[in-house]
Amino acid sequence: MNSKGIGIGLAVLVVLGGATAYVYRPQSADTSAATAVANPWGRVEAARVDHITIHRSSGPDAQRTIELEKRGSAWVMTSPGRGPTEARAAEDLVDRFSNMKVTVVRARSASSHAAFEVDDLHATRVTLKNGTNTVVDVFVGASVGSGTAVRVPNRPETFEVDQAITSMVTREARDWRNREITHASRSDVQSVEWVNRNGTFRFSRNGETWTAAPGTAVERLDTARIGSLVDSVANLRATDFGAEGAASGVAPDSPRVTLTTGGGDAATQTVTVRLGNNNGDNESFAQREGADTVYVVTRPMAESINPAVSAFQTPLPVDGGAAADATAAPAAPSAAPPGMPMGMPGGPGGGSPQIPPEVMEQLRRQLQQQGAGGAPH
């Protein structure tokens, strides 16, 4: 083959190699100006967003759709439960979406939606509104690169955005809600009162210690235990929330604890928490007076709301007298007859002596002979 033919062959190989590399290039690496796009949604003004809908693709049907509303300056959940959101939870989500920018088009065909989990079966749909106007509506999929895969309704592209939002939008409904039942420092608590079937127990803070109020009589009062209980009831936190229509058992005559805080320059406030029915083996329902939210609390939290009298007392000393000695060391058994080997009937480990009289007589004679040096009398 002449040099001209060799040159043509090399040129063909170069062209084929370039075409092959282009066809099989990874789409995630395509960040050229040709694929760079503007956000497929308008500008998001965080301060104007007042409604969030999160529809998860999995989980119990009643828990899949989460509705959050902004009322004044505070966010509340309206579905599946009702109550304040966890501090900054909704604000953080809105901030992420207001700063979210598309960095690359990951795929251009709907056939890639499942691979990036932005299809209806896997994605979490998030809609932000201002009044009735939709600000952002996206399907959030898997984490990709340093960001997240998303798509918008009625468009085939899968976009990568520069915010990590997958774990945030897939949280359980309870994780959006404020689980705080009470929140106060011990130094702010002026008095505490427990009312339950054991009686009424009221204590007032006196510097770093506690004193029983008139009418409260507790033997062996342990003020350190009072302080520990106050710390617990001043910082009650729920593990979950009662479902709609749950038989909470919270009633006006339920066991309750009341904290009085403030005094001095601060306004005096009282907070009362009542304990309801058990929720399974290790949890109970509780409710704060004046609020509709029914909380689920752990057994230790329930016991701090409804303590036994012993929770206020110094434990009794362990009995170290004769009874303890008898328990620690049982009485020694009767000694065996002189000369009888241990372990024989009548000795330690045996029952009552059952030795025939003739055997006893023989043993008696042997002992007499041993005492006389073995010589018969």
C-alpha positions in Angstrom: 0.0 0.0 0.0 1.4 3.4 -1.0 1.7 6.3 1.5 -1.4 8.0 0.1 -3.6 4.9 0.9 -2.0 4.7 4.4 -2.9 8.4 5.0 -6.5 7.9 3.9 -6.8 4.9 6.2 -5.5 6.8 9.2 -7.8 9.7 8.6 -10.8 7.3 8.5 -9.7 5.7 11.8 -9.5 9.2 13.4 -13.0 10.1 12.2 -14.5 6.8 13.4 -12.8 7.1 16.8 -14.1 10.6 17.3 -17.6 9.6 16.4 -17.5 6.6 18.7 -16.3 8.7 21.6 -19.0 11.3 21.0 -21.8 8.7 20.9 -20.7 6.9 24.1 -19.7 10.0 26.1 -21.2 10.0 29.6 -24.0 12.5 29.7 -23.1 13.5 33.3 -19.9 14.9 32.0 -21.6 17.1 29.4 -21.3 20.6 30.9 -20.7 22.5 27.7 -22.4 25.7 26.9 -24.6 23.8 24.5 -26.3 21.9 27.3 -26.2 24.6 30.0 -29.8 25.8 30.7 -31.5 28.3 32.8 -33.8 27.2 35.6 -37.0 25.8 34.1 -38.9 27.8 36.8 -39.1 31.4 37.6 -37.3 33.3 40.3 -38.2 32.2 43.8 -38.6 34.8 46.5 -38.4 33.0 49.7 -40.3 35.6 51.7 -43.3 35.3 49.4 -43.7 31.5 49.7 -46.5 30.7 52.1 -47.5 27.1 51.2 -45.6 23.9 50.8 -46.9 20.5 49.5 -44.7 17.5 49.7 -46.1 14.3 48.2 -43.9 11.2 48.9 -44.1 8.2 46.7 -44.0 5.7 49.5 -45.1 5.2 53.1 -48.6 4.8 54.6 -51.3 6.4 52.5 -52.4 8.8 55.3 -48.8 10.0 55.7 -47.7 10.5 52.1 -48.9 14.1 51.5 -47.5 16.8 53.9 -49.0 20.3 53.9 -47.3 23.2 55.5 -48.6 26.8 55.7 -47.1 30.0 56.8 -49.3 32.0 59.2 -47.8 35.3 60.1 -44.1 34.6 60.6 -44.6 31.0 61.7 -45.0 27.8 59.8 -47.6 25.1 60.8 -48.5 21.7 59.5 -52.1 21.3 58.4 -51.8 17.7 57.1 -51.5 14.9 58.1 -51.5 16.4 61.5 -51.9 19.9 62.9 -49.4 21.9 64.8 -46.2 24.0 64.7 -43.4 22.8 62.6 -39.9 22.1 63.9 -37.9 25.3 64.2 -36.4 26.4 60.9 -37.6 23.2 59.1 -39.9 24.9 56.5 -37.6 27.9 56.2 -34.6 25.8 55.4 -36.5 24.0 52.6 -37.7 27.3 51.1 -34.1 28.6 51.3 -32.8 25.6 49.5 -35.3 25.9 46.7 -34.9 29.7 46.3 -31.1 29.2 45.8 -31.4 26.1 43.6 -29.8 26.3 40.2 -29.6 23.8 37.3 -25.9 22.9 36.7 -26.4 20.3 33.9 -28.9 18.3 31.9 -28.4 14.7 33.0 -30.7 13.2 30.4 -33.1 14.4 27.8 -35.4 11.4 27.5 -38.2 10.2 29.7 -36.7 6.7 29.4 -34.1 7.9 31.9 -36.5 9.0 34.6 -36.4 5.7 36.5 -32.6 5.6 36.5 -32.5 9.0 38.3 -35.6 8.2 40.4 -37.5 11.2 39.1 -40.3 9.0 37.8 -43.8 8.8 39.5 -42.9 5.5 41.2 -39.9 6.9 43.1 -39.9 10.7 43.1 -41.0 13.1 45.8 -43.1 15.9 44.3 -42.6 19.3 46.0 -44.8 22.3 45.2 -44.2 25.8 46.6 -46.9 28.4 46.3 -47.6 32.1 47.0 -51.3 32.1 47.6 -52.8 30.3 44.7 -49.8 30.9 42.4 -47.4 28.0 41.9 -43.8 29.2 42.4 -41.9 25.9 42.0 -43.2 22.4 41.1 -40.6 19.7 40.8 -40.1 15.9 41.1 -37.1 15.3 43.3 -35.1 12.2 42.7 -31.8 10.6 43.6 -28.6 12.4 44.8 -26.3 12.8 41.9 -22.8 14.3 41.8 -22.8 17.0 44.4 -26.5 17.8 44.0 -29.9 16.3 43.2 -31.7 15.0 40.1 -35.0 16.8 39.5 -37.5 17.1 36.7 -40.5 19.4 36.1 -44.0 18.3 35.0 -44.6 17.8 31.3 -40.9 18.0 30.4 -38.7 14.9 29.5 -35.4 16.3 30.8 -33.7 15.2 34.0 -31.8 18.1 35.5 -29.1 18.2 38.1 -29.4 21.0 40.6 -26.7 22.3 42.9 -28.6 21.6 46.2 -28.7 18.4 48.2 -32.4 18.1 48.9 -33.3 14.4 48.7 -33.0 13.5 52.4 -34.8 16.7 53.3 -38.0 16.2 51.3 -38.2 12.4 52.1 -38.4 12.9 55.9 -41.3 11.4 57.8 -44.3 13.6 58.5 -43.5 13.7 62.3 -40.0 15.0 61.6 -41.4 18.2 60.2 -43.4 18.9 63.4 -42.2 20.6 66.6 -41.9 17.8 69.2 -41.2 20.2 72.0 -43.9 20.0 74.7 -42.2 22.1 77.4 -39.0 24.2 77.3 -37.7 26.0 80.4 -34.5 26.1 82.4 -34.5 25.1 86.0 -33.6 28.6 87.1 -36.8 29.9 85.5 -39.0 27.5 87.3 -40.5 29.0 90.5 -42.7 26.1 91.5 -43.9 22.7 90.4 -47.0 20.7 91.3 -47.9 17.1 90.6 -51.4 15.9 91.0 -52.2 12.2 90.7 -53.9 9.3 92.6 -51.1 9.5 95.2 -52.0 13.0 96.2 -50.9 16.6 95.5 -47.2 17.4 95.7 -46.1 21.0 95.4 -42.6 22.3 95.8 -41.1 25.7 95.5 -37.5 26.6 94.4 -35.4 28.1 97.0 -32.1 29.0 95.3 -30.6 25.7 94.2 -32.8 23.6 96.4 -36.5 22.8 96.8 -38.9 23.1 99.7 -42.2 21.4 100.2 -45.2 23.8 100.1 -47.6 23.8 103.1 -49.8 20.7 102.9 -47.1 18.6 101.1 -45.7 16.1 103.5 -43.1 13.6 102.1 -41.0 11.3 104.4 -37.3 11.3 103.6 -37.7 14.2 101.1 -34.8 14.2 98.6 -34.5 17.6 97.1 -31.9 16.4 94.5 -34.6 14.1 93.1 -37.0 17.0 92.9 -34.5 18.9 90.9 -33.9 16.0 88.5 -37.7 15.6 88.0 -38.1 19.3 87.3 -35.3 19.1 84.7 -37.3 16.4 83.0 -40.7 18.0 83.0 -39.3 21.4 82.0 -37.9 19.8 78.8 -40.5 17.3 77.7 -40.1 16.2 74.1 -42.3 13.8 72.1 -41.2 10.9 70.1 -44.3 11.0 67.9 -47.8 12.4 67.7 -51.2 10.7 68.3 -53.2 9.9 65.1 -56.4 11.6 64.4 -59.1 10.1 66.5 -56.7 8.2 68.8 -58.1 7.2 72.2 -55.6 9.4 74.1 -57.4 9.1 77.4 -56.4 12.6 78.4 -59.1 14.1 80.6 -59.5 16.9 83.2 -58.9 14.3 86.0 -55.8 12.8 84.4 -52.5 12.8 86.2 -50.9 16.2 85.6 -47.8 18.3 86.3 -47.8 22.1 86.4 -44.8 24.3 86.1 -44.8 28.0 87.1 -42.0 30.1 85.5 -41.0 33.7 85.6 -41.2 36.1 88.5 -39.2 39.2 89.1 -39.0 41.1 85.8 -40.3 38.2 83.8 -44.1 37.6 83.5 -45.3 34.6 85.4 -46.5 31.7 83.3 -47.9 28.3 84.0 -47.8 25.2 81.8 -49.8 22.1 82.6 -49.2 18.7 80.9 -51.6 15.8 81.4 -50.9 12.1 80.9 -53.3 9.8 79.1 -53.5 6.2 78.1 -50.6 3.9 77.3 -49.6 3.7 73.7 -48.1 0.2 73.5 -45.8 -1.2 76.1 -43.3 1.7 76.4 -45.1 4.9 75.4 -48.0 7.0 76.6 -50.2 9.9 75.3 -49.7 13.3 76.7 -51.3 16.7 76.1 -50.5 20.3 77.0 -53.4 22.2 78.5 -54.9 24.7 76.0 -53.4 22.9 72.9 -55.0 20.4 70.6 -51.9 18.4 69.8 -51.7 14.9 71.3 -48.1 13.8 71.9 -46.6 10.4 72.3 -43.9 10.2 75.1 -41.5 7.6 76.3 -42.0 5.7 79.6 -39.4 7.8 81.5 -41.1 11.0 80.3 -44.5 9.6 81.4 -43.1 8.7 84.8 -41.8 12.3 85.3 -45.3 13.6 84.6 -46.9 11.0 86.9 -44.3 10.1 89.5 -44.8 7.7 92.4 -44.2 9.0 95.9 -40.9 7.1 96.0 -39.6 9.4 93.2 -39.5 12.3 95.8 -37.8 10.2 98.5 -34.4 9.1 99.6 -34.3 5.3 99.3 -34.5 3.3 102.5 -31.2 2.0 103.7 -30.4 -1.6 103.0 -31.2 -3.8 106.1 -27.8 -4.9 107.4 -29.2 -6.7 110.5 -30.0 -10.2 111.4 -32.3 -10.7 108.4 -29.5 -9.7 106.0 -27.1 -12.0 107.8 -29.5 -14.9 107.5 -29.9 -14.2 103.8 -26.2 -13.9 103.2 -25.1 -16.9 105.3 -27.6 -19.7 106.1 -27.5 -21.3 109.6 -24.9 -24.1 109.9 -26.4 -27.6 110.0 -26.1 -29.7 113.1 -22.7 -31.3 113.6 -22.2 -34.9 112.9 -21.7 -37.3 115.9 -18.1 -37.4 117.0 -16.0 -39.5 114.7 -18.6 -39.6 111.9 -17.2 -38.7 108.5 -18.6 -35.6 106.9 -21.3 -36.3 104.3 -22.7 -39.4 106.0 -26.3 -39.4 107.1 -26.7 -37.0 110.0 -23.8 -34.9 108.9 -23.8 -31.8 106.7 -25.5 -32.5 103.5 -27.5 -35.4 105.0 -31.0 -35.6 106.5 -32.0 -36.5 110.0 -29.8 -39.4 111.6 -31.2 -42.8 110.7 -28.4 -45.0 112.1 -29.5 -48.3 113.7 -28.9 -48.6 117.4 -26.5 -51.6 116.9 -24.3 -49.5 114.6 -24.3 -46.7 117.1 -23.2 -49.1 119.8 -20.4 -50.5 117.6 -19.2 -46.9 116.9 -19.3 -46.1 120.6 -17.0 -49.1 121.4 -14.6 -48.1 118.7 -14.3 -44.6 120.0 -13.7 -45.9 123.6 -10.9 -48.1 122.2 -9.4 -45.2 120.3 -9.5 -43.1 123.5 -7.7 -45.8 125.4 -5.0 -46.1 122.8 -6.7 -49.1 121.2 -6.2 -51.4 124.2 -9.3 -53.1 125.5 -10.3 -52.5 129.0 
